[in-house]
């Protein structure tokens, strides 16, 4: 795990930071990100976002590029941007 500082000066531990999105972040004391983040699994990537205190999965993808597209544009069920 590495420490990354985001644009809002908050710091998080995570596996990686790609295009401004944390990959496999670690949350302490129930604190979460206000922006989407990516969970890297064995062969897939899932995009999640904390909305009104609830963790929402925006989608599961086979490539990091597709997961990043979703993190940037939002879930497919909201705007059809992720496919």
C-alpha positions as CSV (number, residue, x, y, z in Angstrom):
1,X,0.0,0.0,0.0
2,X,1.1,3.5,-0.8
3,X,-0.1,6.9,0.5
4,X,-1.7,9.2,-2.1
5,X,-2.8,12.8,-1.8
6,X,-5.8,13.8,-3.8
7,X,-6.6,17.2,-5.3
8,X,-8.6,18.1,-2.2
9,X,-5.5,17.5,0.0
10,X,-7.0,14.4,1.6
11,X,-4.6,11.4,1.9
12,X,-5.5,7.7,1.4
13,X,-3.7,4.4,1.4
14,X,-4.3,2.5,-1.8
15,X,-2.7,0.1,-4.2
16,X,-2.5,2.7,-6.9
17,X,-3.7,6.0,-8.2
18,X,-4.6,6.1,-11.9
19,X,-6.0,9.2,-13.6
20,X,-7.0,10.6,-10.2
21,X,-8.9,7.5,-9.1
22,X,-7.8,5.3,-6.3
23,X,-7.4,1.5,-6.9
24,X,-8.0,-0.7,-3.9
25,X,-8.2,2.1,-1.3
26,X,-8.2,1.4,2.4
27,X,-10.7,3.3,4.5
28,X,-10.3,4.0,8.2
29,X,-12.9,4.9,10.8
30,X,-15.7,4.7,8.3
31,X,-14.3,7.5,6.2
32,X,-14.8,7.2,2.4
33,X,-14.1,9.0,-0.8
34,X,-16.3,11.6,-2.3
35,X,-15.3,10.5,-5.7
36,X,-15.6,7.1,-7.4
37,X,-12.9,4.4,-6.8
38,X,-11.9,1.1,-8.3
39,X,-11.6,-2.3,-6.7
40,X,-9.1,-4.6,-8.6
41,X,-10.1,-8.2,-8.3
42,X,-8.4,-11.2,-9.8
43,X,-9.6,-10.7,-13.4
44,X,-12.0,-7.8,-13.1
45,X,-12.3,-4.2,-12.0
46,X,-15.4,-2.8,-10.2
47,X,-16.2,0.9,-9.8
48,X,-17.8,2.1,-6.6
49,X,-19.0,5.4,-5.2
50,X,-20.2,6.4,-1.8
51,X,-23.6,8.2,-2.2
52,X,-25.4,9.6,0.8
53,X,-23.6,7.2,3.0
54,X,-24.4,4.1,0.9
55,X,-21.8,2.3,-1.2
56,X,-23.0,1.9,-4.8
57,X,-21.5,-0.3,-7.4
58,X,-21.5,1.4,-10.8
59,X,-20.3,-1.6,-12.7
60,X,-17.8,-4.5,-13.2
61,X,-15.4,-4.5,-16.1
62,X,-12.7,-6.8,-17.6
63,X,-10.2,-3.9,-18.2
64,X,-8.9,-1.0,-16.2
65,X,-9.6,1.3,-19.1
66,X,-13.3,0.5,-19.1
67,X,-13.5,0.9,-15.4
68,X,-11.8,4.3,-15.6
69,X,-14.3,5.4,-18.3
70,X,-17.1,4.5,-15.9
71,X,-15.5,6.3,-13.0
72,X,-15.1,9.4,-15.2
73,X,-18.5,9.4,-16.8
74,X,-20.8,7.7,-14.3
75,X,-22.7,4.4,-14.3
76,X,-24.4,3.1,-17.4
77,X,-27.8,3.0,-15.7
78,X,-27.6,6.7,-15.1
79,X,-26.4,8.1,-18.4
80,X,-25.6,5.1,-20.7
81,X,-21.9,6.3,-20.7
82,X,-20.5,3.0,-19.4
83,X,-21.0,-0.1,-21.5
